[in-house]
Amino acid sequence: MTREVKSVAVLGGGTMGLGIAAASADAGANVLLLDVTLAAAEASFERMKNIRPPAFEDPASADRITLGGFDTDLAKISDYDWICEAIVEDVTVKRELFEKLEPLRRDGSVISTNTSGIPLKDITEGMPIRLRKDIVVTHFFNPVKIMRLMELIPGEDTTKDVTDALADFCANKLGKGVVYAKDTVNFIGNRIGCFFMLSGLHKARAAVQSGMSMEQVDALLSKPVGLPPTGLYGLIDLIGLDIMDLVGKNLEANLPASDVGRGFTSFPPEEQAMLDRKQLGRKTKGGFYRLNIAEDGTKTKEIFDLKTEDWRVAEKFALDAVHQNSEDVFFSDDAEGKLVWDIMGGTLLYAADLVPQISDDVVNIDRAMRWGFGWGKGPFELLDQLNPSKVIAKLEAAGQELPAMLKTLKESGAESFYRNEGTEYLALDGSWVAVPAE
């Protein structure tokens, strides 16, 4: 069977559901947007039309959206090719909704759950085989209109034509960068990105307690390693400590017993205290950073110093030449080099040990981190820049075991993970494979 998506039913009128509905309507699809009630859907639709930046590329696209409620209009999903569930991140609530909609959808329709980390197998366990064959995870990144990444995760029973139909629509109609992931906790982007953040909080703690400023930590973990200027603390402020806490709990419950990430699923004491008093980040006007506005209107950027556990004026930190250069700072024998190697290097090594667990190849991992987290280079592209042989030598000198892909690289005699101007990549079995088109 060849399936094609021309119409979309979006279930859930929250931020993600609105983004998917607007993008689909802009792509020319007829869209059904359902919320708990019609009134709730109408309120969501008004938000969609009035938010800034606009949800729609073309305001006329709003005319392609029909509204309804779960209580009265769920049967209308039978008229749509793709049913996209985008409700609350709660496996029980999702399962209850799927039990209601499965008898209502037509044969040949495809269905997806939009989740940032719940394994598909937990959602579909015990569900009818028709549902298990027709369902995938579509993990869009927020805001949908802006973020390129969309992770596509089939289940054990999902048929290839379902995956192909959604990949085609999301790539060619929605303009997304589709990355293929495995049905493992937090998929690709959040698995690696959250390891960077959670392990970073723990590993940076010793440096800060020893006198390194948090501004220096963020400076080292931004441009010198190809990451956005938010660095570590600024990135967590953007996401929110409450969200990171939920991520940590999800990882603790679902990570394999031997996964190194299990050591970083809870916060250090200072961050736990921040969470407890609701000092969460930008959403609460203050996390690690805040903007203090005086009575005369003067604005001062402040930082919550984790060493003193009090606010002070944030200072711009200028790195010297050695610490601005990736090839130098990773191997620098000083406090700065140790921090970068422990946090960013540790994240690269973590990613290098997750093939084929979270993805069959290095390309999908690299794309996920570039498209979803704004990395200048993906983990394997950055390892190539650093020179994998130097990384291997550093690990072997320290008596550390090589991660899977570095072991493959060494045993195959390869010098890099990509060759021929990036047109081929090194596979887990040591062979060279053509890089698929983006």
N, C-alpha and C positions, 0 to 999 in steps of 0.2 A: 504494500500500500504506500502510495506517495501522499504525504499530507502537506497542506499549505495553510498558513495563518493569514486570514484576511480580516478577521473580526476578533475582538478581545473582550472578555468579561473580567473586570477587575473586582475582586471581593475584598473590601476594606478601604475606607476613605481617609486613612491617616496620611502622613507625609509621603511615605513610600508608594502607597496605592495611588495617590493623586499624581505623583510623578510618572508612574508607569502609564496611567490612563491618559495623561496629557501627551506624553511622548508617542503613544500608540495612535492617538487621534491626529497628531501632527503628521504621522507617517501615512495617513490616509485610511486607517482602519476605523470601522464602526465600533464604538466602545459602549459597553454596559458597565456603569459604576454602581456597585451595591454597597450599602453600609447597613448598620444594624436596623435602621428604619429609613423610610423615604426622607423624613425630615432631617435625619443625620446626614444622608447623602446630599441633600440640597445645601445644607450648611457647608459641607466639604467642598461642594462644587463652587460655592461663592468664594470660599478661601482660595480655591484654585485660580479663579478668574482675577482675583485682586492682589495676590501675593507679589512681592518684588524680590528678585527679578521675576518677570512673568513666567508662568508655568508653560504657556504656549508660545511657540515660535510664530504662529499665525492665529490671531484671535478667532478667526472663523472656524478653526478646528474644534472649538467648543461645541459647535452645532452637531458634531458627530457623536456626542456623548449623551446617552440615555441614562436616567437615574432610577434607582429603586432601592427597596429594603429587603434584607434577608427574610423578614417576617411575611412579606407579601409577594415578592418578585423573584425568588430564587429559581423558580421553574424556567424563567426566561433564559437561563444559561444554555438551554438546549439549542438556541439559535446562534451560538458563538463557537468559533474554531478553537480559541485558546482561553481556558479558564485559569486566571492568575490569582491565587489566594495571597493576600498581603495583610493579614490581620495580626493580632498581638503575638509576640514571641512566647507562646505557651503551647507545649505539645498537646496537652489535653484539649484545649480550646480548638486547635487546628484539627485534631482528629474528629471532634464532634461535628465540625463544619463539613469535613469531607464525607462523613457518613450520611449527611443530609443531601449533599449535592451529587454524589456518585450515581444514584438512580435517575437523576434528572438530566444529566448531560447526554448528548447523542454519541453514537458510535463514530469513531474517527476524530473526535475532538482530542486535543492535548491539554494537559493540566499541569500546573506548577505551583509549588509553594515557595514564597519569597521569605527566606530565613537567612540570618547571618551566621548561624552556627549549629542549629539543631540537625542532627543526622536524619536523612530522609528515612532510613530504616525504622527509626523510632516513631515517625509520623505514620508510616504505612503498615506497620506490623499488624498482621491479622486482617488487613483490608482485602477486598475482592481482587482477584488477579487482573481483571480489566483495568482497575485503577493503577495497580502496581506496574502494569505494562505501559500505561499512558502518562506516567507522572515523572517529573524531574524537579530539581531545585533550580530556580532562577534567582541568583543572588545579585541584585542590583546594588550599586553603591549610591549613597545619598550625597548631594541632590542628583536625582536621575538625569535631569536635563544636562548637567555639567559633567558628571563623572563618566568616563569612558568604559570602565570595567564592568562586565557582567559575567559572573561565574556560572557555568552550566554543569550541573551534577546529576547524572542519571543514577537510578537505583539498580539493584541486581537484576530486576526483571524488566527494566525499561527497554523498549524496542528502539532500534537505531533510527527508524523513521521519525519518531517523536523528537529525539535529540536533534536530528537534522532539520526538522521543520522549525523548531524554536531557534536554533543557531542561525538559520537563514533569515528569519524575520528580525531577530535582534541585531544581527550584523548589518544586513542590507537595507532594512527599513528603519530601524531605530538608530543605526550608526554606532552600535556598541562594539567594543573590543571583546569578543567572546573568548573566554578561557575555560578549558575543560579540566574539571577537578574531580577528585574521588569523594565518595560519601564518608568523609571523616570529619571529626570535630573542627569547626571553624573553617573548613575547606582550605584554600591556599592563602589568600591575601591576609585574612584575619589570623590564621594560624601562625604565620611568620611575623606579621606586623605586631600582633599582640605579644608574641614572645619578645620582640625587640623592646616593647614598652614595659612589660612587667619585669623581665629580667633586668632591664635598664634601671628601673627604680631601685632594685636591690643592689646591683653592681655599682651604681653611681653613689650610693649611700656612703660607702667607705671613703670615697674620694672627697665628698662634701664634708664629712666629719673630720677629715684630715686637713681641710683648709681650701680645697678647690671650690671656687664659687659655682653656683648653679648656672650663672650666665656663661661661664667657661664651658661647663658640661654641654649646654645647648649649642654653643658655638662650635665645639668639636664634633657634635653629632648632627651637624647640618651640612653646610657647603663642603667641608673637607671630605665627607664620605658620600656626597651626592644626594643628601636628603634635603627636604624643604627647610626653610629658615626657622620653623617652629621647634626644631630639634627634638628633644625628649619631653621636657616639662611642658613646653608650649603645645605640643601635639596632644598630650593627655588633657590639658586644659580645654582644647577644642572638642575632644570626645566626651570628657566628663568622667570624674572618678567613679560615679555611680554606675556608668556603663562598663567601665573597666572592672569594677567589682563583680558585676554579673558575668562578664566574660571569664574572669578568673574562676568563679564557681562552676561555670559550664566546662571549662578546661579540667578542673579538678575531678569532675564527675565522669568525664569522657576520654581523657588522654590515656594512652596505653601506659601500663605500669612502669615500663622502662624509660618513658619519655623524659628527657632532661627538663622539659618545661614544667614538670610537676613540682619542681622546687621553687617555682615563682608564681603560683596561682593565688597567693594571698599577698597583701600589702606589707611593706615595712611599717613599723609602729607609727612613724610620723605621718605617713599617708593614711593609715587607718584612722588616726585621730582627726585628720582633715575630713575624711568621709563621715565620721560620726557626727561632726558638727556642721555637716552640709556645705563644706567649703569645696565645691565640686569642680569649679572651672568657670568657663565663660558664661554658662547658663545661670550661675549664681553671682555673677559679677566679680568673681574672684576665686582662684584656685591656687596655682603656683604664682600666677601673675594677676595683677588687677590694675585698673586705671583709676587713680584717685583724683577727683575733681574738687578743688578748693572753692571756697565761697566766692572768690573773685574770678572763677572760671578757669584758673590755671590747672592744666592736666599734668599729672606726674605718674609715670609707669612705676609700679612697685612690685617687689617680689617677696614671696613668703619664704624666708630663709630657713631651710630645714635644719640647719645646725643650731640656730638660736630659737627657732619656732616663733618668729615674729616678723612683721613686715618691715621692709626697708626700701629705699629708692633703688630701682634696678639700674645697673650700669651696663653700658655697651662694652663688650669684651673684644679686643682686637687680637687675633691670633698671629703669631710670628710665621715666617715663610715656611718653616719645616712642618708646622702643624696645620697649614692650609692645604697641603699636598697629600692626596690619598696614598700615593706610593711610598711617601716618607712617614706619615703619621701612624700608619698601621704597624710599622716596624720600628718606631722610635722607642728607644730604651729610657723612657722617662714616665712620669705620672700620666701625662697626656696620651702617650702611646699605649700605655697599659689600659687606660680607660677605653680608648677606641677599639683596641684589640679585644678586650673583654666583652664589650657591649655589641658593637657592630660586627666585629670579627666573629663573636660567638653566634650572632644571628646568621651570618653567612654559613658557618659550619653547621648550624641547625638545619638550614634550608638544604644544604648539600647532603644531609642524611635522610631527607624525606622523599627521595625518589626511590621506588615508585609508590610510596605510601600515600602521598596526597596528590601526586600527578605522575603521569608516565614519563615525563620528560622535563628538561630544564627550561624549555621555551615557555611553557605555560606558567611556570613559576616566575620567570623573569618578567613576563608581560603582566602578570597579576600585580606584582609589586610596583611596576612603573605606572600602570594605568589606574590602580586602586589607591596607592599610597604616595604617588608623586616622586618615587625614587628616580634619580637620573639614570641609573643603570640597575638592572635586576641583579640578584645575588650572584649568578654565574657570570654575567657580564662584568660585574665588579671584581670577581675573582680573577677573571682574565686580565683586567686592568692591573691588578696587583701582582700578577704572575703566579699562577698556581704552584709552580715548583718552589717558590719562596715560601708560600703558605705551608706546603707539605714539609719543607725543611724545618720550619719553625715548630710545627706540630711534632715531628719526629724527634727533634732536639729536646722537646719537653716530655717525651715518652707518651704522647697522646695518640690514641687510635684514629686513623683517618676515617672521616665520614664516607658514606657509600660512593658518592660521585667523585670525590678526590681519589679514592682507592681505584675506581674504574679508570680515571685519567692516568694515574701512575702506571697501572698494570698494562694499559693499552699503549703506552709510550706516547700519548698525545701531549701536546704542550698547552692546550687551551680547550675550553668547552665549545668554542665556535671557531670556524675556519672559513677560508675562501670569502673574506669580506662579510662574514656573518650569514652566509647563505646555507651553511651546514652546521649541525650541532652534534655533539657527542652523546650517544645513547648509553643507557645503563650497561648494555652488553659490549660496549667498546666500539661499536660500529658508528659510521657517520651517516646522518639522515638529513635530507633537505628540510630547511626551515619553512613551515607552511606560511602562506600569505597572511598578513594581519587583517 
